[in-house]
Amino acid sequence: MKTIDGLLTPRIESENVTYSALIEPKDEVVLVLGNENRVEITEEGITITGKGKDELDLGQSYLRQLKLIFDARLPICSFSFYSPSYRYRGFHIDCVRHFVSVEELKRLIDAMSLVGYNYFHWHLTDDQGWRFAVPGYDRLETISSTRYIYDNNDQKHVHKGFYSREDLEAIEEFSKERGITVIPEMETPGHAEALLSAYPEFGCTGKEIPVQNNWGVFENVMNPSSPELWVFLEKAIAELASVFHGPFIHIGGDECPHKQWEDHQGCRKIMEEYGLKDTNELQGWFTSKASGIVKKYGKRAMGWDEVVDAPSIDKDVVVMSWRGLDGARKATARGHNVVLCPENGGCYMDRYQSHDPWELGNLSYSLPKESYDLDISMKELGEKERSLILGAQCCVWGEKLHSGREMEYMLFPRVFILGENLWLGDRKNWEKMKERRKVLSDITWKLNLVSCPGSWD
């Protein structure tokens, strides 16, 4: 018979935990804040003791794992478990390139909560669509949420999707019940063609453009000198802040071409007024102004690592290092908190997860072992800089993923593997992780999710 500790993820502290019998679960679970992390399952009842909220949440997730493994029953046993190594343990889902329904998001959030994730970074706007409502801006739904695609036979196809405020609130409440904080993302100042298709006055040219139906980086970006744009951004940030109760709002900042800014009269006027030497500094000005609005509504801004290409931005902005780890090095040296999500470091889950020629994937490889090997603590840095690293997150982008099922396949089992790295840190053990391969596959199956059966190494 397998021991309990060979089944649970993240790996628990107790070893050789066995059980004497299976029981029907009790309705009530006693939660106790204490000086240890322990799950106690007896015929009389269930008690979870934890050093903090994260530990109590994971203790309850261990119970859910056991119920899945033992077909809704629980083994009589007792075991201790570790506290998390990192306070930020996130996952990012792109719902713009291909829309993801509320029901499918709930299935994914539920699975992530099983293994200790505590932040859901929700990518809601991009060139190919705008996915949430802002009061007074109805064209976001009627225009910005829809794109038209022509196939090889010149047949027109429609892709659309939009979340109402009620949809956003439903995801917020569902996530909160599972110990997960939602971080909504609104892209600025680039990746904005869907917005500009409905409101061209927010751009530099004022020309009407279609919602983008290709992938890549596009020249049409927000106009920093547009008063109407800043009125809109404040209303959009206010709307997000009123729905989502977590501490962060993500303002994007990646892959913003500056070509339209270079000779734009309004942009040059801002640069002269504020003594900005070039358009990199103009983007830094934009980032700081957007961050100021986020602060006004009691939140803290996050941005992709291009935000620190500017020589100076608001020090409160949290930087997500996706272009490798150079962004993390630069940001921590300047005193910014950092979340790691390097595209070629085991964090981009839309990448091929094996070298098998039949696998789904996009652009490059991200093998499961890479998710486990990522040095989230960045030991190369000094102690002060390392203390600024909040944790890491996995990202799944939707350009090549047309359905929730495809997204599931790309996420599992790699998210379980990165999740253990995030929880255990230096206590991780790859050989013990591999022992749970079959049970992790069984758990995803019982959750009605699909998981890649390919090699982990």
C-alpha positions as CSV (number, residue, x, y, z in Angstrom):
1,M,0.0,0.0,0.0
2,K,1.3,3.5,-0.9
3,T,1.9,5.9,1.9
4,I,-0.1,9.1,2.2
5,D,2.9,11.3,1.8
6,G,3.6,9.7,-1.6
7,L,0.3,11.0,-2.9
8,L,0.0,14.6,-1.7
9,T,1.2,17.7,-3.5
10,P,3.0,19.9,-2.5
11,R,5.1,17.2,-0.7
12,I,4.3,17.1,3.0
13,E,6.9,17.1,5.9
14,S,5.8,13.8,7.5
15,E,7.2,10.6,6.0
16,N,5.9,7.1,5.9
17,V,2.3,8.2,6.7
18,T,-0.1,5.3,6.5
19,Y,-3.7,4.9,7.4
20,S,-5.8,2.3,9.2
21,A,-9.2,2.8,7.7
22,L,-11.3,5.0,5.4
23,I,-14.2,7.1,6.8
24,E,-17.0,9.2,5.5
25,P,-15.9,12.9,5.8
26,K,-17.4,15.0,8.6
27,D,-19.3,18.1,7.6
28,E,-17.3,20.4,9.9
29,V,-13.6,20.9,9.8
30,V,-12.0,22.7,12.8
31,L,-9.4,25.3,11.7
32,V,-6.8,26.4,14.3
33,L,-4.1,29.1,14.0
34,G,-1.1,27.7,15.9
35,N,2.6,27.1,15.9
36,E,2.6,24.1,13.6
37,N,1.1,22.9,10.3
38,R,-0.9,19.7,10.8
39,V,-3.8,17.7,9.4
40,E,-5.6,15.4,11.9
41,I,-8.3,13.0,10.6
42,T,-10.0,10.8,13.1
43,E,-13.4,9.1,13.5
44,E,-14.4,11.9,15.8
45,G,-13.5,14.8,13.5
46,I,-11.0,16.7,11.4
47,T,-8.7,19.4,12.6
48,I,-6.3,21.5,10.5
49,T,-3.7,23.6,12.4
50,G,-1.8,26.2,10.5
51,K,0.7,29.0,11.1
52,G,-1.2,31.3,8.8
53,K,-4.0,31.7,6.3
54,D,-1.9,30.1,3.5
55,E,-1.3,27.0,5.6
56,L,-4.9,26.6,6.6
57,D,-5.9,26.9,2.9
58,L,-3.4,24.3,1.9
59,G,-4.5,22.0,4.7
60,Q,-8.1,22.1,3.4
61,S,-6.7,21.4,-0.1
62,Y,-5.0,18.3,1.2
63,L,-8.4,17.1,2.4
64,R,-9.8,17.7,-1.1
65,Q,-6.9,15.8,-2.7
66,L,-7.5,12.9,-0.4
67,K,-11.2,12.8,-1.2
68,L,-10.4,12.7,-4.9
69,I,-7.9,9.9,-4.4
70,F,-10.1,7.9,-2.1
71,D,-13.4,8.4,-3.9
72,A,-15.0,10.9,-1.5
73,R,-13.8,9.2,1.6
74,L,-10.9,10.1,3.9
75,P,-8.1,8.0,5.5
76,I,-7.7,8.1,9.2
77,C,-4.2,9.6,9.5
78,S,-2.2,12.5,10.8
79,F,0.6,14.5,9.1
80,S,2.6,17.7,9.2
81,F,3.3,19.9,6.2
82,Y,5.6,22.8,5.3
83,S,4.9,26.6,5.2
84,P,5.2,28.2,1.8
85,S,8.6,29.4,0.6
86,Y,7.2,32.3,-1.4
87,R,4.2,34.6,-0.6
88,Y,3.3,35.0,-4.3
89,R,2.3,31.8,-6.1
90,G,0.5,32.9,-9.3
91,F,-1.0,31.7,-12.5
92,H,-1.8,33.8,-15.5
93,I,-4.6,33.1,-18.1
94,D,-5.0,35.0,-21.4
95,C,-8.7,35.3,-22.1
96,V,-8.2,37.7,-25.0
97,R,-6.7,35.8,-27.9
98,H,-9.3,33.1,-27.4
99,F,-12.1,33.7,-25.0
100,V,-12.4,31.5,-21.9
101,S,-15.8,31.0,-20.4
102,V,-16.6,31.7,-16.7
103,E,-17.4,28.0,-16.2
104,E,-14.0,26.9,-17.6
105,L,-12.1,29.5,-15.6
106,K,-13.8,28.2,-12.4
107,R,-12.6,24.7,-13.2
108,L,-9.0,25.9,-13.7
109,I,-9.1,28.1,-10.5
110,D,-10.4,25.2,-8.5
111,A,-7.6,22.9,-9.7
112,M,-4.9,25.6,-9.0
113,S,-6.2,26.0,-5.4
114,L,-5.6,22.3,-4.8
115,V,-1.8,22.8,-4.9
116,G,-1.1,26.1,-3.1
117,Y,-1.5,28.8,-5.8
118,N,-2.9,32.0,-4.3
119,Y,-2.9,34.6,-7.2
120,F,-4.9,34.5,-10.5
121,H,-3.5,37.1,-13.0
122,W,-6.4,37.6,-15.4
123,H,-5.3,39.0,-18.8
124,L,-8.4,40.9,-19.9
125,T,-7.4,43.3,-22.8
126,D,-5.0,43.2,-25.8
127,D,-4.9,43.9,-29.5
128,Q,-7.3,41.1,-30.3
129,G,-10.1,42.0,-27.8
130,W,-11.3,43.9,-24.8
131,R,-13.1,41.6,-22.4
132,F,-14.7,43.7,-19.5
133,A,-17.3,46.4,-19.2
134,V,-16.6,50.0,-18.2
135,P,-19.7,52.1,-17.4
136,G,-20.3,54.7,-20.1
137,Y,-18.2,53.0,-22.8
138,D,-20.6,50.6,-24.4
139,R,-18.5,50.2,-27.6
140,L,-16.1,48.0,-25.7
141,E,-18.7,45.3,-25.9
142,T,-20.2,46.1,-29.3
143,I,-16.9,46.7,-31.1
144,S,-13.8,45.9,-29.1
145,S,-14.9,42.4,-28.0
146,T,-15.2,41.1,-31.5
147,R,-12.8,40.3,-34.3
148,Y,-13.3,38.9,-37.8
149,I,-11.1,36.2,-39.2
150,Y,-11.0,35.0,-42.9
151,D,-10.0,31.4,-43.6
152,N,-8.2,30.1,-46.7
153,N,-11.6,29.9,-48.6
154,D,-12.2,33.6,-47.7
155,Q,-15.0,32.6,-45.4
156,K,-15.6,35.1,-42.6
157,H,-15.6,33.8,-39.0
158,V,-16.4,35.7,-35.8
159,H,-14.6,35.4,-32.5
160,K,-16.0,37.3,-29.6
161,G,-16.4,37.2,-25.8
162,F,-17.2,39.6,-23.1
163,Y,-17.4,39.5,-19.3
164,S,-20.2,41.5,-17.6
165,R,-19.6,43.0,-14.1
166,E,-21.6,40.1,-12.8
167,D,-19.1,37.7,-14.5
168,L,-16.2,39.5,-12.9
169,E,-17.9,39.4,-9.5
170,A,-18.6,35.7,-9.9
171,I,-14.9,34.9,-10.5
172,E,-13.8,37.1,-7.7
173,E,-16.1,35.4,-5.2
174,F,-15.3,31.9,-6.5
175,S,-11.6,32.6,-6.2
176,K,-11.9,34.1,-2.8
177,E,-13.6,31.0,-1.5
178,R,-10.6,29.0,-2.6
179,G,-8.0,31.2,-1.1
180,I,-7.0,32.8,-4.4
181,T,-6.7,36.6,-5.1
182,V,-7.5,37.9,-8.5
183,I,-5.2,40.4,-10.3
184,P,-7.0,41.9,-13.3
185,E,-4.9,43.2,-16.1
186,M,-5.6,46.0,-18.5
187,E,-2.9,46.5,-21.0
188,T,-1.3,50.0,-21.4
189,P,0.0,51.8,-23.4
190,G,0.6,49.2,-26.1
191,H,-1.4,46.1,-27.1
192,A,-4.3,48.5,-27.4
193,E,-5.7,48.1,-30.9
194,A,-9.0,46.5,-29.7
195,L,-9.6,49.6,-27.5
196,L,-8.6,52.0,-30.3
197,S,-11.0,50.3,-32.7
198,A,-13.9,51.5,-30.6
199,Y,-12.3,54.8,-29.4
200,P,-9.8,56.0,-31.9
201,E,-9.6,59.4,-30.1
202,F,-7.5,57.5,-27.4
203,G,-4.7,56.9,-30.0
204,C,-2.1,59.0,-31.8
205,T,-3.7,59.0,-35.3
206,G,-7.4,59.3,-34.5
207,K,-8.0,56.9,-37.4
208,E,-10.5,54.0,-37.1
209,I,-8.9,50.6,-37.2
210,P,-10.3,47.1,-36.9
211,V,-9.8,44.8,-33.9
212,Q,-6.6,43.0,-34.7
213,N,-6.9,39.5,-36.0
214,N,-3.2,38.6,-36.1
215,W,-0.7,37.9,-33.4
216,G,2.3,40.1,-32.7
217,V,3.3,43.7,-31.8
218,F,1.4,46.5,-33.5
219,E,2.2,50.2,-34.0
220,N,-1.2,51.7,-32.9
221,V,-0.8,52.5,-29.2
222,M,-2.4,54.8,-26.6
223,N,-1.7,58.5,-26.8
224,P,-0.2,59.8,-23.5
225,S,-1.3,63.3,-24.3
226,S,-5.0,62.5,-24.8
227,P,-7.1,63.9,-22.0
228,E,-10.0,61.6,-23.0
229,L,-7.7,58.6,-22.6
230,W,-6.9,59.4,-19.0
231,V,-10.5,60.0,-18.1
232,F,-11.2,56.5,-19.5
233,L,-8.3,54.8,-17.8
234,E,-9.4,56.2,-14.5
235,K,-12.9,54.9,-15.0
236,A,-11.6,51.5,-16.0
237,I,-9.3,51.3,-13.0
238,A,-12.0,52.4,-10.7
239,E,-14.3,49.7,-12.1
240,L,-11.7,47.0,-11.6
241,A,-10.9,48.3,-8.1
242,S,-14.5,48.1,-7.1
243,V,-14.9,44.5,-8.2
244,F,-11.6,43.0,-7.2
245,H,-10.6,43.3,-3.5
246,G,-7.0,42.1,-3.8
247,P,-4.0,44.5,-3.5
248,F,-2.9,44.6,-7.2
249,I,-4.1,45.9,-10.6
250,H,-1.8,45.0,-13.6
251,I,-1.3,47.8,-16.1
252,G,0.7,45.9,-18.7
253,G,3.5,47.9,-20.1
254,D,5.1,45.3,-22.5
255,E,6.0,45.5,-26.2
256,C,4.9,49.1,-26.7
257,P,6.3,50.6,-30.0
258,H,7.2,54.3,-29.7
259,K,7.2,55.1,-33.4
260,Q,3.9,57.1,-33.2
261,W,5.1,59.0,-30.2
262,E,8.3,60.2,-31.7
263,D,6.9,63.0,-34.0
264,H,3.5,63.4,-32.2
265,Q,3.0,67.0,-31.2
266,G,1.2,66.2,-28.0
267,C,3.8,63.6,-26.9
268,R,6.6,66.0,-27.6
269,K,4.9,68.7,-25.6
270,I,4.7,66.3,-22.6
271,M,8.4,65.4,-23.0
272,E,9.3,69.1,-23.0
273,E,7.1,70.0,-20.1
274,Y,8.5,67.2,-17.9
275,G,12.1,67.2,-19.2
276,L,11.9,63.7,-20.7
277,K,14.9,63.0,-22.9
278,D,13.3,60.2,-25.1
279,T,10.3,58.1,-25.6
280,N,11.6,55.5,-23.1
281,E,11.3,58.2,-20.4
282,L,7.9,59.0,-21.8
283,Q,6.7,55.5,-21.2
284,G,8.2,55.7,-17.7
285,W,6.1,58.8,-17.2
286,F,3.0,57.0,-18.5
287,T,3.7,54.0,-16.1
288,S,4.0,56.3,-13.1
289,K,0.9,58.3,-13.9
290,A,-1.1,55.1,-14.4
291,S,0.4,53.8,-11.1
292,G,-0.8,56.9,-9.4
293,I,-4.4,56.3,-10.5
294,V,-4.2,52.7,-9.3
295,K,-2.9,54.0,-5.9
296,K,-5.8,56.5,-5.8
297,Y,-8.1,53.5,-5.6
298,G,-6.2,51.8,-2.9
299,K,-4.3,49.3,-5.0
300,R,-0.7,48.7,-6.2
301,A,0.3,48.6,-9.9
302,M,2.0,45.7,-11.5
303,G,3.8,45.8,-14.9
304,W,5.7,43.6,-17.3
305,D,9.5,44.1,-17.2
306,E,9.6,46.6,-20.0
307,V,8.5,49.2,-17.5
308,V,12.0,49.3,-16.1
309,D,13.5,50.0,-19.5
310,A,12.7,53.6,-18.5
311,P,15.4,55.0,-16.1
312,S,12.8,55.8,-13.4
313,I,9.3,54.8,-12.5
314,D,7.1,54.8,-9.4
315,K,9.0,52.6,-6.9
316,D,5.7,51.0,-5.8
317,V,5.2,49.2,-9.2
318,V,5.7,45.5,-8.9
319,V,7.7,44.2,-11.9
320,M,7.0,40.9,-13.6
321,S,10.2,39.6,-15.2
322,W,9.2,37.7,-18.4
323,R,12.1,38.3,-20.8
324,G,14.4,36.0,-18.8
325,L,15.7,37.3,-15.5
326,D,17.4,40.6,-16.6
327,G,14.2,42.5,-15.7
328,A,14.4,41.0,-12.2
329,R,18.0,42.0,-11.8
330,K,17.4,45.6,-13.0
331,A,14.2,46.0,-10.9
332,T,15.5,44.6,-7.6
333,A,18.6,46.8,-8.0
334,R,16.3,49.8,-8.2
335,G,14.2,48.7,-5.2
336,H,11.2,47.2,-6.9
337,N,9.4,44.1,-5.8
338,V,9.5,41.4,-8.5
339,V,7.5,38.3,-9.6
340,L,9.5,35.9,-11.8
341,C,7.8,34.5,-15.0
342,P,10.7,34.0,-17.5
343,E,9.3,32.8,-20.8
344,N,12.2,30.3,-21.3
345,G,12.6,29.4,-17.6
346,G,9.7,26.9,-17.1
347,C,7.0,29.5,-16.6
348,Y,5.3,29.9,-20.1
349,M,2.9,27.0,-20.3
350,D,1.8,27.6,-24.0
351,R,5.3,26.4,-25.0
352,Y,5.9,22.8,-26.1
353,Q,6.2,20.6,-23.0
354,S,8.3,17.8,-24.7
355,H,10.3,17.3,-27.9
356,D,7.8,14.9,-29.3
357,P,6.8,16.1,-32.8
358,W,3.1,15.6,-32.1
359,E,2.8,17.9,-29.0
360,L,0.8,21.1,-28.9
361,G,2.8,24.2,-28.4
362,N,4.0,27.6,-29.5
363,L,7.4,29.2,-30.3
364,S,9.8,27.2,-28.0
365,Y,10.1,24.5,-25.3
366,S,9.3,24.5,-21.6
367,L,9.9,21.0,-20.2
368,P,8.3,20.1,-16.9
369,K,11.7,19.7,-15.2
370,E,12.5,23.3,-16.1
371,S,9.5,24.4,-13.9
372,Y,11.0,22.5,-11.0
373,D,14.6,23.7,-11.6
374,L,13.7,27.5,-11.7
375,D,15.7,29.2,-8.9
376,I,12.9,31.5,-7.7
377,S,15.1,32.9,-4.9
378,M,17.7,34.0,-7.4
379,K,20.7,33.1,-5.2
380,E,23.0,35.1,-7.5
381,L,21.6,38.3,-6.0
382,G,22.5,40.0,-2.8
383,E,20.4,39.5,0.3
384,K,18.7,42.9,0.0
385,E,17.7,42.3,-3.7
386,R,16.6,38.7,-3.0
387,S,14.2,39.9,-0.3
388,L,12.3,41.9,-3.0
389,I,11.3,38.7,-4.9
390,L,7.7,37.9,-4.0
391,G,7.6,34.6,-5.9
392,A,6.8,33.4,-9.4
393,Q,3.9,32.6,-11.7
394,C,3.1,30.5,-14.7
395,C,1.6,32.1,-17.8
396,V,-0.5,30.5,-20.5
397,W,-1.1,32.6,-23.6
398,G,-4.0,31.9,-25.9
399,E,-2.8,32.6,-29.5
400,K,-2.7,28.9,-30.4
401,L,-5.2,27.6,-27.8
402,H,-8.7,27.6,-29.3
403,S,-10.5,25.9,-26.4
404,G,-10.4,25.4,-22.7
405,R,-9.5,21.8,-23.2
406,E,-6.4,22.7,-25.1
407,M,-5.5,25.1,-22.3
408,E,-5.9,22.4,-19.7
409,Y,-3.6,20.1,-21.6
410,M,-0.9,22.8,-21.7
411,L,-1.3,23.6,-18.0
412,F,-1.3,20.1,-16.4
413,P,0.9,18.6,-15.0
414,R,3.4,21.5,-15.3
415,V,1.4,23.8,-13.0
416,F,1.5,21.1,-10.3
417,I,5.3,20.9,-10.7
418,L,5.9,24.7,-10.6
419,G,3.4,24.8,-7.7
420,E,5.6,22.5,-5.6
421,N,8.7,24.6,-6.5
422,L,6.8,27.7,-5.2
423,W,5.7,26.0,-2.0
424,L,8.8,24.0,-1.1
425,G,11.7,26.1,-2.5
426,D,15.0,24.7,-1.5
427,R,13.2,21.7,0.2
428,K,12.0,20.4,-3.2
429,N,13.1,16.9,-4.4
430,W,12.6,15.9,-8.0
431,E,12.7,12.2,-7.4
432,K,9.9,12.4,-4.9
433,M,8.0,14.7,-7.2
434,K,8.1,12.1,-10.0
435,E,6.7,9.5,-7.6
436,R,3.4,11.3,-7.7
437,R,3.1,11.4,-11.5
438,K,0.3,8.8,-11.7
439,V,-1.8,10.3,-8.8
440,L,-1.6,13.8,-10.3
441,S,-2.9,12.4,-13.6
442,D,-5.7,10.6,-11.7
443,I,-6.6,13.9,-9.9
444,T,-6.9,15.9,-13.1
445,W,-9.0,13.1,-14.6
446,K,-11.4,13.1,-11.6
447,L,-11.6,16.9,-11.9
448,N,-12.7,16.4,-15.5
449,L,-9.5,18.1,-16.7
450,V,-7.0,16.8,-19.3
451,S,-3.3,16.4,-18.6
452,C,-0.3,15.8,-20.9
453,P,0.9,12.2,-20.6
454,G,4.4,13.0,-22.0
455,S,7.8,12.7,-20.4
456,W,8.7,15.1,-17.5
457,D,12.5,15.2,-18.1
